Amino acid sequence: MLPSQSPAIFTVSRLNQTVRLLLEHEMGQVWISGEISNFTQPASGHWYFTLKDDTAQVRCAMFRNSNRRVTFRPQHGQQVLVRANITLYEPRGDYQIIVESMQPAGEGLLQQKYEQLKAKLQAEGLFDQQYKKPLPSPAHCVGVITSKTGAALHDILHVLKRRDPSLP
């Protein structure tokens, strides 16, 4: 039941539009530090990823005309600093960050964990020469995990044939 004094009633579309305008006009451009996760680059050339920290995450998009100026390839787990605009994607009601520029901001958590594990295994001597085994020459069996139709398989077969013409 509606109160006797009718409040403004929004449609979902109008609500999302109002929130988007508030976010874009009140927040303006911001700098955000976070770790890249779920990085994808579809055929459009745009980049989609999540920026996260210990307790939160936000969806991000970086359009092709902006990501062309980035001088490195973003990696999962990489810590970055982005300059971005906050907006709301109206059809879903999700707020997101539209990234204008990106720069590396040090090592991400995953890379740090990898380096720590590597140092631990090194300290245990597991990389010592005594544990290394020579590769059989020639190799009797090679496993390749890739698409049957992808260029990677054809490249591997071409290089193998070039290096050892006696291979079938």
mmCIF file of the C-alpha atoms, coordinates in Angstrom:
data_MODEL
# 
_entry.id   MODEL 
# 
loop_
_atom_site.group_PDB 
_atom_site.id 
_atom_site.type_symbol 
_atom_site.label_atom_id 
_atom_site.label_alt_id 
_atom_site.label_comp_id 
_atom_site.label_asym_id 
_atom_site.label_entity_id 
_atom_site.label_seq_id 
_atom_site.pdbx_PDB_ins_code 
_atom_site.Cartn_x 
_atom_site.Cartn_y 
_atom_site.Cartn_z 
_atom_site.occupancy 
_atom_site.B_iso_or_equiv 
_atom_site.pdbx_formal_charge 
_atom_site.auth_seq_id 
_atom_site.auth_comp_id 
_atom_site.auth_asym_id 
_atom_site.auth_atom_id 
_atom_site.pdbx_PDB_model_num 
ATOM 1   C CA . MET A 1 1   ? 0.000  0.000   0.000   1.00 0.00 ? 1   MET A CA 1 
ATOM 2   C CA . LEU A 1 2   ? 1.300  3.436   -0.955  1.00 0.00 ? 2   LEU A CA 1 
ATOM 3   C CA . PRO A 1 3   ? 1.564  6.178   1.679   1.00 0.00 ? 3   PRO A CA 1 
ATOM 4   C CA . SER A 1 4   ? -1.047 8.960   1.516   1.00 0.00 ? 4   SER A CA 1 
ATOM 5   C CA . GLN A 1 5   ? 1.583  11.372  0.210   1.00 0.00 ? 5   GLN A CA 1 
ATOM 6   C CA . SER A 1 6   ? 2.874  9.660   -2.917  1.00 0.00 ? 6   SER A CA 1 
ATOM 7   C CA . PRO A 1 7   ? 6.666  9.618   -3.207  1.00 0.00 ? 7   PRO A CA 1 
ATOM 8   C CA . ALA A 1 8   ? 8.368  9.767   -6.583  1.00 0.00 ? 8   ALA A CA 1 
ATOM 9   C CA . ILE A 1 9   ? 8.083  6.373   -8.216  1.00 0.00 ? 9   ILE A CA 1 
ATOM 10  C CA . PHE A 1 10  ? 10.948 5.365   -10.488 1.00 0.00 ? 10  PHE A CA 1 
ATOM 11  C CA . THR A 1 11  ? 10.958 2.760   -13.193 1.00 0.00 ? 11  THR A CA 1 
ATOM 12  C CA . VAL A 1 12  ? 14.015 0.514   -13.028 1.00 0.00 ? 12  VAL A CA 1 
ATOM 13  C CA . SER A 1 13  ? 15.343 2.188   -16.185 1.00 0.00 ? 13  SER A CA 1 
ATOM 14  C CA . ARG A 1 14  ? 14.888 5.672   -14.748 1.00 0.00 ? 14  ARG A CA 1 
ATOM 15  C CA . LEU A 1 15  ? 16.499 4.650   -11.439 1.00 0.00 ? 15  LEU A CA 1 
ATOM 16  C CA . ASN A 1 16  ? 19.558 3.234   -13.215 1.00 0.00 ? 16  ASN A CA 1 
ATOM 17  C CA . GLN A 1 17  ? 19.843 6.315   -15.407 1.00 0.00 ? 17  GLN A CA 1 
ATOM 18  C CA . THR A 1 18  ? 19.655 8.608   -12.363 1.00 0.00 ? 18  THR A CA 1 
ATOM 19  C CA . VAL A 1 19  ? 22.276 6.606   -10.464 1.00 0.00 ? 19  VAL A CA 1 
ATOM 20  C CA . ARG A 1 20  ? 24.568 6.580   -13.522 1.00 0.00 ? 20  ARG A CA 1 
ATOM 21  C CA . LEU A 1 21  ? 24.330 10.354  -13.853 1.00 0.00 ? 21  LEU A CA 1 
ATOM 22  C CA . LEU A 1 22  ? 25.010 10.819  -10.129 1.00 0.00 ? 22  LEU A CA 1 
ATOM 23  C CA . LEU A 1 23  ? 28.079 8.572   -10.259 1.00 0.00 ? 23  LEU A CA 1 
ATOM 24  C CA . GLU A 1 24  ? 29.493 10.199  -13.374 1.00 0.00 ? 24  GLU A CA 1 
ATOM 25  C CA . HIS A 1 25  ? 28.940 13.790  -12.247 1.00 0.00 ? 25  HIS A CA 1 
ATOM 26  C CA . GLU A 1 26  ? 29.701 13.496  -8.537  1.00 0.00 ? 26  GLU A CA 1 
ATOM 27  C CA . MET A 1 27  ? 32.717 11.180  -8.671  1.00 0.00 ? 27  MET A CA 1 
ATOM 28  C CA . GLY A 1 28  ? 34.418 12.376  -11.831 1.00 0.00 ? 28  GLY A CA 1 
ATOM 29  C CA . GLN A 1 29  ? 37.775 10.865  -12.631 1.00 0.00 ? 29  GLN A CA 1 
ATOM 30  C CA . VAL A 1 30  ? 39.529 8.835   -9.921  1.00 0.00 ? 30  VAL A CA 1 
ATOM 31  C CA . TRP A 1 31  ? 42.804 6.950   -9.429  1.00 0.00 ? 31  TRP A CA 1 
ATOM 32  C CA . ILE A 1 32  ? 42.439 3.359   -8.222  1.00 0.00 ? 32  ILE A CA 1 
ATOM 33  C CA . SER A 1 33  ? 45.072 0.880   -7.098  1.00 0.00 ? 33  SER A CA 1 
ATOM 34  C CA . GLY A 1 34  ? 44.324 -2.830  -7.311  1.00 0.00 ? 34  GLY A CA 1 
ATOM 35  C CA . GLU A 1 35  ? 45.277 -6.270  -8.532  1.00 0.00 ? 35  GLU A CA 1 
ATOM 36  C CA . ILE A 1 36  ? 44.138 -7.485  -11.953 1.00 0.00 ? 36  ILE A CA 1 
ATOM 37  C CA . SER A 1 37  ? 41.955 -10.581 -12.081 1.00 0.00 ? 37  SER A CA 1 
ATOM 38  C CA . ASN A 1 38  ? 39.866 -12.267 -14.819 1.00 0.00 ? 38  ASN A CA 1 
ATOM 39  C CA . PHE A 1 39  ? 41.603 -10.375 -17.647 1.00 0.00 ? 39  PHE A CA 1 
ATOM 40  C CA . THR A 1 40  ? 40.056 -10.970 -21.088 1.00 0.00 ? 40  THR A CA 1 
ATOM 41  C CA . GLN A 1 41  ? 40.509 -9.405  -24.511 1.00 0.00 ? 41  GLN A CA 1 
ATOM 42  C CA . PRO A 1 42  ? 37.752 -10.321 -26.969 1.00 0.00 ? 42  PRO A CA 1 
ATOM 43  C CA . ALA A 1 43  ? 38.031 -9.786  -30.733 1.00 0.00 ? 43  ALA A CA 1 
ATOM 44  C CA . SER A 1 44  ? 36.849 -6.183  -30.298 1.00 0.00 ? 44  SER A CA 1 
ATOM 45  C CA . GLY A 1 45  ? 40.249 -5.323  -28.797 1.00 0.00 ? 45  GLY A CA 1 
ATOM 46  C CA . HIS A 1 46  ? 38.703 -3.972  -25.601 1.00 0.00 ? 46  HIS A CA 1 
ATOM 47  C CA . TRP A 1 47  ? 40.034 -5.213  -22.250 1.00 0.00 ? 47  TRP A CA 1 
ATOM 48  C CA . TYR A 1 48  ? 37.725 -6.475  -19.520 1.00 0.00 ? 48  TYR A CA 1 
ATOM 49  C CA . PHE A 1 49  ? 39.013 -7.343  -16.072 1.00 0.00 ? 49  PHE A CA 1 
ATOM 50  C CA . THR A 1 50  ? 38.363 -7.087  -12.365 1.00 0.00 ? 50  THR A CA 1 
ATOM 51  C CA . LEU A 1 51  ? 40.374 -4.894  -10.007 1.00 0.00 ? 51  LEU A CA 1 
ATOM 52  C CA . LYS A 1 52  ? 40.498 -6.234  -6.488  1.00 0.00 ? 52  LYS A CA 1 
ATOM 53  C CA . ASP A 1 53  ? 42.108 -5.832  -3.115  1.00 0.00 ? 53  ASP A CA 1 
ATOM 54  C CA . ASP A 1 54  ? 41.879 -7.919  0.058   1.00 0.00 ? 54  ASP A CA 1 
ATOM 55  C CA . THR A 1 55  ? 38.190 -7.235  0.685   1.00 0.00 ? 55  THR A CA 1 
ATOM 56  C CA . ALA A 1 56  ? 36.523 -5.909  -2.473  1.00 0.00 ? 56  ALA A CA 1 
ATOM 57  C CA . GLN A 1 57  ? 36.445 -5.977  -6.250  1.00 0.00 ? 57  GLN A CA 1 
ATOM 58  C CA . VAL A 1 58  ? 35.068 -3.911  -9.125  1.00 0.00 ? 58  VAL A CA 1 
ATOM 59  C CA . ARG A 1 59  ? 34.503 -4.683  -12.817 1.00 0.00 ? 59  ARG A CA 1 
ATOM 60  C CA . CYS A 1 60  ? 36.547 -2.683  -15.295 1.00 0.00 ? 60  CYS A CA 1 
ATOM 61  C CA . ALA A 1 61  ? 36.534 -2.032  -19.023 1.00 0.00 ? 61  ALA A CA 1 
ATOM 62  C CA . MET A 1 62  ? 39.336 -0.411  -20.992 1.00 0.00 ? 62  MET A CA 1 
ATOM 63  C CA . PHE A 1 63  ? 38.374 0.334   -24.550 1.00 0.00 ? 63  PHE A CA 1 
ATOM 64  C CA . ARG A 1 64  ? 40.720 -0.277  -27.469 1.00 0.00 ? 64  ARG A CA 1 
ATOM 65  C CA . ASN A 1 65  ? 41.432 3.404   -28.132 1.00 0.00 ? 65  ASN A CA 1 
ATOM 66  C CA . SER A 1 66  ? 42.722 3.735   -24.535 1.00 0.00 ? 66  SER A CA 1 
ATOM 67  C CA . ASN A 1 67  ? 44.525 0.406   -24.156 1.00 0.00 ? 67  ASN A CA 1 
ATOM 68  C CA . ARG A 1 68  ? 46.635 1.087   -27.260 1.00 0.00 ? 68  ARG A CA 1 
ATOM 69  C CA . ARG A 1 69  ? 48.634 3.557   -25.154 1.00 0.00 ? 69  ARG A CA 1 
ATOM 70  C CA . VAL A 1 70  ? 49.477 0.975   -22.457 1.00 0.00 ? 70  VAL A CA 1 
ATOM 71  C CA . THR A 1 71  ? 53.127 -0.090  -22.789 1.00 0.00 ? 71  THR A CA 1 
ATOM 72  C CA . PHE A 1 72  ? 52.791 -3.508  -21.111 1.00 0.00 ? 72  PHE A CA 1 
ATOM 73  C CA . ARG A 1 73  ? 50.488 -6.499  -21.308 1.00 0.00 ? 73  ARG A CA 1 
ATOM 74  C CA . PRO A 1 74  ? 48.366 -6.697  -18.123 1.00 0.00 ? 74  PRO A CA 1 
ATOM 75  C CA . GLN A 1 75  ? 48.634 -10.039 -16.346 1.00 0.00 ? 75  GLN A CA 1 
ATOM 76  C CA . HIS A 1 76  ? 46.451 -11.828 -13.813 1.00 0.00 ? 76  HIS A CA 1 
ATOM 77  C CA . GLY A 1 77  ? 47.755 -10.981 -10.341 1.00 0.00 ? 77  GLY A CA 1 
ATOM 78  C CA . GLN A 1 78  ? 49.547 -7.816  -11.454 1.00 0.00 ? 78  GLN A CA 1 
ATOM 79  C CA . GLN A 1 79  ? 49.253 -4.738  -9.243  1.00 0.00 ? 79  GLN A CA 1 
ATOM 80  C CA . VAL A 1 80  ? 48.282 -1.647  -11.262 1.00 0.00 ? 80  VAL A CA 1 
ATOM 81  C CA . LEU A 1 81  ? 47.297 1.975   -10.854 1.00 0.00 ? 81  LEU A CA 1 
ATOM 82  C CA . VAL A 1 82  ? 44.468 3.131   -13.129 1.00 0.00 ? 82  VAL A CA 1 
ATOM 83  C CA . ARG A 1 83  ? 42.902 6.484   -13.939 1.00 0.00 ? 83  ARG A CA 1 
ATOM 84  C CA . ALA A 1 84  ? 39.229 5.886   -14.566 1.00 0.00 ? 84  ALA A CA 1 
ATOM 85  C CA . ASN A 1 85  ? 35.670 7.138   -14.626 1.00 0.00 ? 85  ASN A CA 1 
ATOM 86  C CA . ILE A 1 86  ? 32.969 5.445   -12.590 1.00 0.00 ? 86  ILE A CA 1 
ATOM 87  C CA . THR A 1 87  ? 29.726 4.667   -14.370 1.00 0.00 ? 87  THR A CA 1 
ATOM 88  C CA . LEU A 1 88  ? 26.731 2.388   -14.177 1.00 0.00 ? 88  LEU A CA 1 
ATOM 89  C CA . TYR A 1 89  ? 25.924 -0.091  -16.937 1.00 0.00 ? 89  TYR A CA 1 
ATOM 90  C CA . GLU A 1 90  ? 22.203 0.645   -17.070 1.00 0.00 ? 90  GLU A CA 1 
ATOM 91  C CA . PRO A 1 91  ? 20.852 -2.605  -18.589 1.00 0.00 ? 91  PRO A CA 1 
ATOM 92  C CA . ARG A 1 92  ? 22.255 -4.675  -15.699 1.00 0.00 ? 92  ARG A CA 1 
ATOM 93  C CA . GLY A 1 93  ? 22.358 -2.064  -12.955 1.00 0.00 ? 93  GLY A CA 1 
ATOM 94  C CA . ASP A 1 94  ? 26.040 -2.856  -12.326 1.00 0.00 ? 94  ASP A CA 1 
ATOM 95  C CA . TYR A 1 95  ? 28.476 -0.115  -11.627 1.00 0.00 ? 95  TYR A CA 1 
ATOM 96  C CA . GLN A 1 96  ? 31.831 -0.386  -13.330 1.00 0.00 ? 96  GLN A CA 1 
ATOM 97  C CA . ILE A 1 97  ? 35.044 1.471   -13.955 1.00 0.00 ? 97  ILE A CA 1 
ATOM 98  C CA . ILE A 1 98  ? 35.930 2.744   -17.434 1.00 0.00 ? 98  ILE A CA 1 
ATOM 99  C CA . VAL A 1 99  ? 39.729 2.838   -17.439 1.00 0.00 ? 99  VAL A CA 1 
ATOM 100 C CA . GLU A 1 100 ? 41.462 5.638   -19.357 1.00 0.00 ? 100 GLU A CA 1 
ATOM 101 C CA . SER A 1 101 ? 45.090 4.865   -18.435 1.00 0.00 ? 101 SER A CA 1 
ATOM 102 C CA . MET A 1 102 ? 47.003 2.134   -16.623 1.00 0.00 ? 102 MET A CA 1 
ATOM 103 C CA . GLN A 1 103 ? 50.475 1.745   -15.202 1.00 0.00 ? 103 GLN A CA 1 
ATOM 104 C CA . PRO A 1 104 ? 52.194 -1.049  -13.270 1.00 0.00 ? 104 PRO A CA 1 
ATOM 105 C CA . ALA A 1 105 ? 52.258 -0.496  -9.512  1.00 0.00 ? 105 ALA A CA 1 
ATOM 106 C CA . GLY A 1 106 ? 54.535 -3.241  -8.300  1.00 0.00 ? 106 GLY A CA 1 
ATOM 107 C CA . GLU A 1 107 ? 54.179 -6.937  -7.785  1.00 0.00 ? 107 GLU A CA 1 
ATOM 108 C CA . GLY A 1 108 ? 50.782 -8.511  -7.284  1.00 0.00 ? 108 GLY A CA 1 
ATOM 109 C CA . LEU A 1 109 ? 49.907 -11.001 -4.569  1.00 0.00 ? 109 LEU A CA 1 
ATOM 110 C CA . LEU A 1 110 ? 50.097 -14.037 -6.849  1.00 0.00 ? 110 LEU A CA 1 
ATOM 111 C CA . GLN A 1 111 ? 53.549 -13.106 -8.084  1.00 0.00 ? 111 GLN A CA 1 
ATOM 112 C CA . GLN A 1 112 ? 54.695 -12.569 -4.497  1.00 0.00 ? 112 GLN A CA 1 
ATOM 113 C CA . LYS A 1 113 ? 53.415 -16.027 -3.516  1.00 0.00 ? 113 LYS A CA 1 
ATOM 114 C CA . TYR A 1 114 ? 55.178 -17.594 -6.495  1.00 0.00 ? 114 TYR A CA 1 
ATOM 115 C CA . GLU A 1 115 ? 58.473 -15.934 -5.566  1.00 0.00 ? 115 GLU A CA 1 
ATOM 116 C CA . GLN A 1 116 ? 58.089 -17.039 -1.934  1.00 0.00 ? 116 GLN A CA 1 
ATOM 117 C CA . LEU A 1 117 ? 57.453 -20.648 -2.987  1.00 0.00 ? 117 LEU A CA 1 
ATOM 118 C CA . LYS A 1 118 ? 60.393 -20.554 -5.380  1.00 0.00 ? 118 LYS A CA 1 
ATOM 119 C CA . ALA A 1 119 ? 62.686 -19.229 -2.607  1.00 0.00 ? 119 ALA A CA 1 
ATOM 120 C CA . LYS A 1 120 ? 61.448 -21.929 -0.199  1.00 0.00 ? 120 LYS A CA 1 
ATOM 121 C CA . LEU A 1 121 ? 62.085 -24.721 -2.714  1.00 0.00 ? 121 LEU A CA 1 
ATOM 122 C CA . GLN A 1 122 ? 65.491 -23.220 -3.520  1.00 0.00 ? 122 GLN A CA 1 
ATOM 123 C CA . ALA A 1 123 ? 66.367 -23.188 0.197   1.00 0.00 ? 123 ALA A CA 1 
ATOM 124 C CA . GLU A 1 124 ? 65.375 -26.862 0.419   1.00 0.00 ? 124 GLU A CA 1 
ATOM 125 C CA . GLY A 1 125 ? 67.801 -27.585 -2.423  1.00 0.00 ? 125 GLY A CA 1 
ATOM 126 C CA . LEU A 1 126 ? 65.157 -28.892 -4.790  1.00 0.00 ? 126 LEU A CA 1 
ATOM 127 C CA . PHE A 1 127 ? 66.641 -26.979 -7.739  1.00 0.00 ? 127 PHE A CA 1 
ATOM 128 C CA . ASP A 1 128 ? 70.141 -28.427 -7.153  1.00 0.00 ? 128 ASP A CA 1 
ATOM 129 C CA . GLN A 1 129 ? 71.860 -30.091 -10.091 1.00 0.00 ? 129 GLN A CA 1 
ATOM 130 C CA . GLN A 1 130 ? 71.778 -33.486 -8.353  1.00 0.00 ? 130 GLN A CA 1 
ATOM 131 C CA . TYR A 1 131 ? 67.981 -33.632 -8.780  1.00 0.00 ? 131 TYR A CA 1 
ATOM 132 C CA . LYS A 1 132 ? 67.962 -32.709 -12.454 1.00 0.00 ? 132 LYS A CA 1 
ATOM 133 C CA . LYS A 1 133 ? 67.642 -35.477 -14.997 1.00 0.00 ? 133 LYS A CA 1 
ATOM 134 C CA . PRO A 1 134 ? 68.816 -35.179 -18.582 1.00 0.00 ? 134 PRO A CA 1 
ATOM 135 C CA . LEU A 1 135 ? 66.176 -35.099 -21.281 1.00 0.00 ? 135 LEU A CA 1 
ATOM 136 C CA . PRO A 1 136 ? 66.149 -38.153 -23.526 1.00 0.00 ? 136 PRO A CA 1 
ATOM 137 C CA . SER A 1 137 ? 67.514 -37.455 -26.964 1.00 0.00 ? 137 SER A CA 1 
ATOM 138 C CA . PRO A 1 138 ? 65.674 -37.849 -29.203 1.00 0.00 ? 138 PRO A CA 1 
ATOM 139 C CA . ALA A 1 139 ? 62.408 -37.575 -27.343 1.00 0.00 ? 139 ALA A CA 1 
ATOM 140 C CA . HIS A 1 140 ? 60.211 -40.639 -27.838 1.00 0.00 ? 140 HIS A CA 1 
ATOM 141 C CA . CYS A 1 141 ? 56.961 -38.969 -26.914 1.00 0.00 ? 141 CYS A CA 1 
ATOM 142 C CA . VAL A 1 142 ? 55.833 -35.342 -26.844 1.00 0.00 ? 142 VAL A CA 1 
ATOM 143 C CA . GLY A 1 143 ? 52.529 -34.181 -25.385 1.00 0.00 ? 143 GLY A CA 1 
ATOM 144 C CA . VAL A 1 144 ? 50.866 -31.032 -26.679 1.00 0.00 ? 144 VAL A CA 1 
ATOM 145 C CA . ILE A 1 145 ? 47.727 -29.604 -25.145 1.00 0.00 ? 145 ILE A CA 1 
ATOM 146 C CA . THR A 1 146 ? 46.130 -27.129 -27.535 1.00 0.00 ? 146 THR A CA 1 
ATOM 147 C CA . SER A 1 147 ? 43.276 -26.727 -29.988 1.00 0.00 ? 147 SER A CA 1 
ATOM 148 C CA . LYS A 1 148 ? 43.227 -29.157 -32.937 1.00 0.00 ? 148 LYS A CA 1 
ATOM 149 C CA . THR A 1 149 ? 42.588 -26.266 -35.293 1.00 0.00 ? 149 THR A CA 1 
ATOM 150 C CA . GLY A 1 150 ? 44.775 -23.625 -33.664 1.00 0.00 ? 150 GLY A CA 1 
ATOM 151 C CA . ALA A 1 151 ? 47.973 -22.209 -35.120 1.00 0.00 ? 151 ALA A CA 1 
ATOM 152 C CA . ALA A 1 152 ? 49.993 -23.395 -32.103 1.00 0.00 ? 152 ALA A CA 1 
ATOM 153 C CA . LEU A 1 153 ? 49.768 -27.071 -33.085 1.00 0.00 ? 153 LEU A CA 1 
ATOM 154 C CA . HIS A 1 154 ? 50.814 -26.347 -36.674 1.00 0.00 ? 154 HIS A CA 1 
ATOM 155 C CA . ASP A 1 155 ? 53.707 -24.160 -35.470 1.00 0.00 ? 155 ASP A CA 1 
ATOM 156 C CA . ILE A 1 156 ? 54.969 -26.922 -33.148 1.00 0.00 ? 156 ILE A CA 1 
ATOM 157 C CA . LEU A 1 157 ? 54.751 -29.577 -35.881 1.00 0.00 ? 157 LEU A CA 1 
ATOM 158 C CA . HIS A 1 158 ? 56.519 -27.280 -38.356 1.00 0.00 ? 158 HIS A CA 1 
ATOM 159 C CA . VAL A 1 159 ? 59.414 -26.572 -35.942 1.00 0.00 ? 159 VAL A CA 1 
ATOM 160 C CA . LEU A 1 160 ? 59.766 -30.269 -35.036 1.00 0.00 ? 160 LEU A CA 1 
ATOM 161 C CA . LYS A 1 161 ? 59.861 -31.260 -38.708 1.00 0.00 ? 161 LYS A CA 1 
ATOM 162 C CA . ARG A 1 162 ? 62.386 -28.519 -39.490 1.00 0.00 ? 162 ARG A CA 1 
ATOM 163 C CA . ARG A 1 163 ? 64.676 -29.575 -36.628 1.00 0.00 ? 163 ARG A CA 1 
ATOM 164 C CA . ASP A 1 164 ? 64.408 -33.311 -37.330 1.00 0.00 ? 164 ASP A CA 1 
ATOM 165 C CA . PRO A 1 165 ? 63.280 -34.174 -40.869 1.00 0.00 ? 165 PRO A CA 1 
ATOM 166 C CA . SER A 1 166 ? 63.271 -37.900 -39.990 1.00 0.00 ? 166 SER A CA 1 
ATOM 167 C CA . LEU A 1 167 ? 60.166 -37.442 -37.810 1.00 0.00 ? 167 LEU A CA 1 
ATOM 168 C CA . PRO A 1 168 ? 56.934 -38.816 -39.312 1.00 0.00 ? 168 PRO A CA 1 
# 
